[in-house]
Amino acid sequence: MFKKENIPKKKIIISKMIIENVKVLEETLANIKGKKTINLIPTMGNLHEGHLSLIKKSQKKGYVSLVSIYVNPLQFSEKNDFKTYPRTLKKDLVLLKKHNVDLIFLPKKNFADTTFSVDIGKLGNKLCGIDRPSHFSGVVLIILKFLNLIQPNFLTLGEKDYQQILVIKKLIKDFFFKTKLIIVPTCREKNGLALSSRNQLISDKKKHLTKVIFETLNTIAFDAENFGLKENKINFFRQKLLKLGFEKVNYIEVLKEENLSELDDIPSKCRIFISITIDGVRLIDNIAVRKKLVKQKGLIRTAGKRVNS
């Protein structure tokens, strides 16, 4: 299988290594930095095609792909959510070997230990941050550790977690990290459901409902671009999802893509965000709207179209 923490100090050898020790990781990276481009792909394991798309993007560019697997306890607001999160380490390692990943970092359980806390600000108080108040601060603390420890040239993330992307982008900017982000489009199942490690927790009885999530996003985008979307129409979609059998609609929002602020009369690139709960599983998704939108007189519409008084 993989070699484990067996590192020649003077040779630049990237030999499909599993590394669990921070010092060993530092020594390994010291032999690579300045000679090869390092791309960090942080994951919580239970890998699927979405994760593999991040790896393939890195490999296509010829980067050293460093995949981390760490179920971060700091980003879970509920203990049961952390406890039930799927863990499939053996299967993950086989998959990473099959796809020729260069380095795998498996931080120990105490990797998250810290007495510090982080206030994310406005970006962390919207969407997922409303009912998961400690989520993004937990994400940021671990990403801070990764960026300081690894100092990667690139950090690759999936577009499904768009709010997280903006939070990390601001983190990198505000703390003067030189790491650049690579964003990979969302991978989906045949019915349009965004791939997630949590999808397997949904029962077969309810799985057929999940196609409605992507359909709802596209319908809202189509209406906004072509007819205009009244704000109360979003509540219609919310009620429709509940009637279909979803336990909870956490949010459906049309927000500015740049900073998740509310729409106004300034034409802006926008995204539609959705989060629902089904079978006790919280799912998120988002899509970009192709045309710039404005909001005037309670109507979300394409910039340039006139609104009747």
N, C-alpha and C positions, 0 to 999 in steps of 0.2 A: 504494500500500500504506500502511504506517504512516509518519508523520513521524518523523524521527530527530534527536533532540537539538536541536530548534528551538523555544526557549522564550521567549515574551514574559514579561518580568519583572513587569509590573504587572497583568496580566490573569489571572483564574482560568480558564484554558483547559485542559480535559482532552481532548486531541485524539488519542487512540489512538497514543500515542507509544512508541517503542522507545528505551530509555535504557541505555547501556552504561557511562557515566562516573559515578562516585560523586558528584562535585561537581554535575553536571547534575541528578542525582536529588535532591540536597539542595535545589537551587534550585527545582526543580519542586514539591517537597513543601511548601516554605516558602510558596508561593502558594496552597496548598490547606488546610493545617492550620488548625484553628479555624473553618473555613468549611464543610468537608465531612468526612464520616467515611471514614477510610481502612481498607480491609480487605486485608491481605496474604495471598496464596495462594502459598506456596512450593512449587515443583515442581522435578523434575530433567528435565523435558521428556518427549518421547515421549508426548504427551498422549492421553488416552482419555476415555470417558464419565464415569469416576470423577472426573477433574479438572474436567470440565465441570459436574458436579453441585455442586462447590465454588463455581465461578464463578456459576452460576445462583442459588445460595443468596445470594451477596453482592449480585447485581444485583436480586434480588427485594426485598431490604431497602433498596435505593437507595444502597448504599455505592459509593465509588470503589474499583474492583477493581484491585489492583496484583498482577500475576502475575510471579513470578520464575522464571527457568529457569536452573538451575545444577547441573551434575553435580558434586557435592561430593566431591573426592578423599579428604577426611578421614574419611568414613564407610564407606569400603571397606577391609575387612581384607585382601583379596586383590587384587593388582595386576591380575590377569586379569579379575576381576569388574568392576573399574572400566573396563578397556579394552573389554570386550564389552558394557557397558551401552548399550542402544539410544539413538542420538542422531538426532533427526529435526527439527532446528531449523526448516528451511524450511516443512515441513508444519505444525509447531506454530504458527508465526507466521500462516499462512493461516487456521488454525482459530481462533486468538484474534481475528483481524480479523473473521471471520465471526460470532463471538459478541460483538462490540463491547466487548472488554476495554479499560478506560481506559488503563492504563499497563502496560508490560512492562519488567522490569528484567533485563538480561542481563549479570551480573557478568563481569568478565574472569577469565582463568584464575588469576591470582595473588590473587584475592579471598580465597582460603582461607589465604593465607600468614600464619603466626603462629608464635611460639616458645612460646606458652602451651599448656598442656594442662589438661584438666578431669577430675576424678574424680567420676563420677555417683553413686557409692555403691550402696546395695542395689538400687535400681530398675534399675541398669545391669548388675547381676550375675545377672539371671534371663533366662529365655527366650532371646531373640535375643542377649543380652549374653554368653551362655556360650560359644558358638562364634564370636562376632563381638565380641571384647573391646574393640575400639577404636571400634565403630560409633556408640554413643550419644554418646561424647565428641566425635566428629567432627560429629555432628548438632548438638549443643549449641553448639559453637564457631561454626558458621555461623548458627544461629538467634540467638545473642547478637549477632553482627555485624548481622544484619537488624533486630533489635529496637532496637539503639542507633542505627543509621543511619536507619531509616524511622520508628520510633516509631509504629507503626500503632495504631489504636483497637481493631482486631480482627485475629486470626490464625485462618484457617480451615484445618482439617485433616480428613482422612478417618478414619473409625472403624476401618478395617482395620489401621492402624498404632497400635493402642491403647496399647502399651507406650511408644511414642514420645510419644503424647499426654500420658501421665502424667509422663514425663521433662520435657517442655516446660512442663507445668502447674506442676511444682515449681520449675523454673527461673524462671518468671515470678513466682511467689510469693516465692522466696528472695531474688531480686534487686530486688524492689519495682517491677517493670514495671507500667504501668497497662493494658497490652494485655490484652484478654479473648479467650478462646478460643471459637470456633464449631466444633462437631463435627457432621459430616455422615455419615449412615449409609453403610455399604459398598455400592457398586454391584457387581452381579454379572452374569456371563454367563448365558445361558439354562440352562446345566447347574449353576449355583450357584457356579462358580468366581469368587472375588473378583477384580475387575479389577486388573490390575497391568501396568506397562510391561514386565515380564519375561515375560508370558504368551506373547508372540509368539516367544520363543526356544524354546518347547516344540514338538517335532516333531508332525506330524499323527498319526503312529503312536502317540504316547503321550498326546495331548491328551484322548482319551476317558476316560482314567483320572482326570482331574482332578475329575470330578463327585463322586468318592468323598470328597474332602476335606470339602466342605460336608455331605455325607450323614453322615460320621463325627461331625462336630460336633453335628449335630442328634440323632443316635442317643444320644450320650453325655448330652446335655441331657435327652432324654426318659427315659432310664434313671434318671438321678439324681433327676429330679422325681417319677417314678412308682413306681419299684421300689427305689431305692437302688443305688449303684454301688460295688462293691468295688474297692479300689485296684488289685488284680491284673487287673481287667477292662480297665483302660487298656492294660496290656501286651498283652492279647489284640488290641485294636484296632491297636496298633503292629505286631504280627506279621502281622496281616491285610493291612495296607497294604504291607508288605515283600513278602509273597507275591504280591500283585497286580501288582508290578513297579516300585514306587517304590524309588529307590536308597537313600534314607535317611529315617528319621523323626527329625527333629532334636528335637522335643518334642511331647508332648500333655500339657497341664496344666489342672487345674481350680483356679483361684486367686481370691482376693478381688478384687473389681473396684476397690476404692478404692486399694489399694497393692501388689497382686500378692503379698500374703503368703499363707502356707499356710492352708487351712481348719482350723478347730478347732470347739469346741462352742458357739461364739457364732454365732447366725444371721446370715448375711452375704449381700449381693448378690455374685454370682460371675460369672465369665466362663470359657469354655473356650477355650484357646489351642492352636493347632496350627501346626507348621512341617514341611514335607516337602521333599525334593529329588527332582526328576524331570528327566531329560535334562540334568543338571548345573545346573538352575535351582532356586533356593531360593524357595519360596513360603510365605507366612504367611496366617493367617486367625484369626478369633475370633468368638464370638457370646456374647451375654449370656444367662444363665439367668433365666427369668421369675420363679422362686420363690427365696426365700432358702434357702441350704444350710448344713448343718453337717457335720462329720466326727467320727464317734464309732465306736470299736472297728473302725477300718479301713474303715468304710462311709460313703460320701458320700451324703447323703440330704436330703430336704426337711425344713426345721425343723418340729418338732411331731410328726413320726412317731416312733413308739417303736421301739427296737432291742431285739430279743430277746437275752437273755444266752446 
